[in-house]
Amino acid sequence: MDLRAHADLGAHADFGARADLDALLAVTRRLIALDSTGGGAAAVPLVRAIVREMPEATAAPASLADVGHDRLAVLAELCEVIGWVLFDAGFHGAAHRMNARALALAELCGDRWTARLTLLNDSMLLAHTGHPRAALAAAARARGPRPLPPRVACLVLIREAHATAMMGARREPTDLMARADSLFLDGVSRYDPAWAWWIDEGELTGHQGWVAARLRDFDRAVPLLHRAATAPGGPSYRHLFTAHLLAALTGAGAWTDAERLIADLTSHARDIGSARTTESLRATAHRLLHEPDRAAPASVREAAAFLLESLTRAA
């Protein structure tokens, strides 16, 4: 892949040892657009081109200490986005390493907002890979010692709710999500960073349902996840809420709705560009097939087997 052509920059763009800032910003925007429309899988080829053709993307952070504040900030943002793409595409180790790199660059230039976003991304990654205590610690680092603007504080609370639910707490995750909801209703303040735009009602609703599902409160989880999964628009990665909706439906024993959703997912398996989503779907299908205590009807088990086959063919 030609990095200039893929980022739609033309031959003038410099991706040498010191790529120009406009080129770096354009590549970052292109990554975000690809991830939003096609999931992490759609953006991975561009990530590989960046790593191959842009030396600053892989240089040791300490070696870049003298390149200037603005350049460090742009590189930190680029690495943060790469970390997110790698996470969504299922490259967990590489994502964690890129998050560490983004955090180091952000700290070098004092960009506390990119540092916080990176920590919050890493908190989600750590929770996803089964490390809730580390996820909670990352969220605590993102919180910091001073009050945060409402949307950032809302996201910190969401990450804390997921981690505490995974650690077995019952009341605390619910209280944390209630506080997140209250802060969300305060709206975006002038102190919120530019990236706070994506913490919208659909995102919050999906996480409310997801946390409720972690607590096995399926009566609450199902309608919330359904609302988030069927909301018009929104980035591709929100297909993850559909996967968690399926898990909640099976947990609730809503077999007719689960079978209908499986059929819809099977027909669109090749369009799912998020490894996080396919991992969740595979886990649910595997439970339906191999955990007899679920007592799923035969038709649901057959649909689950077909979903697994469809996901395998689409991989």
N, C-alpha and C positions, 0 to 999 in steps of 0.2 A: 504493500500500500504506500502511495506517495502522500506524505503528511500534508504538504501544501495543498494538493488537490482535494484531499478529503476534508480539510478544514475550510475549503473555499476561500483561500487567501491569495492565490496567484503566485507567480514565480518570484515576486519581489520579497516575499516573507523570508526572514532570516531565522533558521532553526539551528544555527551553528552553536559554537561554544557559548555565545551570548545572544540568544534569541531576542528579537525586539519585543517590547511589552505588548504591542498590539497583536502580534502573532500569538503570544502566550494567552492573552485574554480571549482571542478568537477560538483557540483550541479548547480552552476551558468551556466556553459557551457551547461549542459543538459537542463536547462530551455530555454536557447536561441535556442538550436536545436529544441526542441519541438515546440516552438512558431513559428520558421521560417518555419517548415514543415507542421504544422497542425493548426496554429493560437492559440490564447490564450486559447481556450477551451481545446486543447490538453495538455496544460501545467498546467491547474488548479489542477488536482489531485496531481501533484508533489508539487505545492505550498501548498496545504493542508497538505501534509506529512511533509513538511519543518516546517510549523507553529506548527504542533503537536509534532514533534520529536526533534526540534532544539531550545532549550530555548533562545539562543542568537538572534534568528530571531524575537522575540517578546519582549525581555527585553527592559526596558526604556533606551534610548540612554545614558542618564547621568550615568546610572549604569555601563556602559561599558567604561567609560572614561579612565580607567587604564589598558586596555587590550593590548595596544600597537598600534602604527601607522599602521603597516601592517595589523593587524587583523581588525581594524576599517575600513580600506580601502576596504578590501575584503567583509566585512559585508555590507558596504555602497553599493557596486556594486551589491551584491546579492539582497538587498532590492530594489534597482533601477529597476532591472530586474523583480522582483516580482510585483512591481508597474505597470510596462508596461504590464505584462501578465494579471493582474487583469483589467486594462483598456480595453485591447483588448477583454477580456472575458465578459465585460459589468458590472463589479463590481465597479462602479464609486466611491462610497464613500470609499470603502476599498482601492482602488487604490490611491486616494488622501491622505489617511492616511499613506499608505506605502511610498508614495513619500516624505511626511513630515519626516518620519523616516529616509529614505535614505539621505535626505538633512541634517538632524541633525548629522548623523554619519559621513557624508563627511566633514561637517564643523568641527567636533571634531578633525579629523585627518588632516585637511588642504587639502583634495583632491578636488581641485577646479574643475577638469574636470568632476568627477562624480556628483558634486554639479550642475554644469551647465547642464549636460545631464538630470538630474532629473528635474530641473526647466523647461527645454524645453519640456520634457514629460508632465509635469503638465500643461504647457501652452496649449498643444494640448488637454489634457483632459478638461481643463476649457473651451476652445473653443467648444469642442464637446458637453458639457453640457449647452451651452448657456450663458457663462460668458466671453464675449470678452474683457471687460476692465481688468478683473483679468488675462486673458490670456496674454494680452499685458504687464501687470505689471510683470508677471513671466518671459516673454521674456526679458524685460528690466533688471531684476535682473541677468539673465543669461549673458547678454551682459557685464555688469560690466563697470568699468571706463577705462580699458586699451584696446588697440587694440587686436583683436582676430585673430588666424590663419584662413585661408580662409574657410575651410569646416565648422568650428564651426560658424563663422560669417554668412556663407551662411544659416545655419539652423536657426539662430536667425532671419534673415531677412524673411525667410519663415514663421516662427511663427508670426512675426509682420504683414506680409501681410494678413494672414488669419484673424487675430484679427481686423485689420483696415477695411478689407472688410466687416466683420460682423457688424461693427459699422457704416457702411454707406458711408465710404470714396470711392471715385472713382479713382482718379489719384494715390493716395499714394500706394495702394496695387500693382498696376502695376509697379510703380517706384521701390518699394521694391523688387519685383520679378526680375526685370531687373538687379538690383544690385546683387541679389543672383546668377543669371546666370553668371554675369561677374566674381564674386568671384569663382564660381565653375570652370570656365575655367582656373583659376590660378593653379588648381591642388591641390593635398595634399602636405602640407609643412611638414618639420620635426618637426614643433611645434604643429601640429594637434594631438589630443589624439588618442589612439588605436581604440576607437569606431567610429571614423570618416569614417571608411571603408564603412558603409552602406549608406552614403550620395552619392549615385552614380547617373549616368545619368537618370536611370529609376525613382528613387525617386524624383529628381528635376523635371523631365518632368511631372510626375503625379501631383505634387503640383502646377506647372504652370497651368495645365489644371483645377485643382480644384479651384484655386483662380479666374481664368477667369470665371468659372461657377458661383462662388459666385457673380461675377459682372454681371452675365447674358450675358456675351460675349460668346455665345455658338458657334459662328463660329470659334473662337479661341480655346475654351475649348474642343470641341469634338475631333479634330485630336490629340491634346496633350494627352488627357485621353485615347484615343484608342491606341496610341503608348505605353503609360505606361502599360496599361492593357494587351496588347498582347506581351510585351517583354518576351523573353524566360528566364527561370530561375527566380531568385528573390524570396524573402521570401513570405510565405503564406499571410501575412497581406496586401500585395499589391493587393489582390483581392478587397480591398476597392476602388481602382481606377476604377475597373469594375462597382461597384455600383454607383460611381459618374458619370461614363460614361453614364449609363442608365438614371440618372437624367438629364444630359445635353442633351441627345438625345430627351427626352420627352419635355424638355424646348424649344428645337429648333423646335419641331414639326416634327422630323424625324421619323415618325411612323413605317415605314417599318423596318428600322434598329433597332428601339426600340423593336418591336415585335420579331425580330429575336434574339436579345440579351436576352430578357425575356425567350424565349424558351430554350436557352442554359443554362441560370442561373437556370431555373426550374429543368433541368435534373441533375444539379450538386448541388442542394440545400443542400443535406446531407453532402457534402464535405466541406462546408463553416464553418470554425472553429472560425471565428472572429465575435463577437457580434456587433462590429462597422459596419461591412459590412452588416450583416443581418438587423440592425436597419436602415441603409440607404436604403436598398432595400424595407423594409416594408414601410418606409415613402413615397418613390416614388410610390409604388403600391397603397398605401392609397390615395395619391393625384389623381392618375389616376381614381380611383373609385369614389371619393367623392367630387372632385372639378370640377363642370360642365364647368367652364370657360376654362378648358384645352381642351375640345372638342376632346378628343381622340376617334379614331374609335372604334366601338364595339369590333372588334377582339383584339385590344390592351387592352381594359378593361377586356375582358375575360381572356386574357393571364395574366394580372396583378392579377386577382382573383385567378388563378391557382398558380401563384408564391407565393401569400400569404399562400395558403393552403399547398404548398410544404415546405415553411419555417416553418410553424407550425408543420407539421409532423416531420420535421428534428430536431426540437428543443429538 
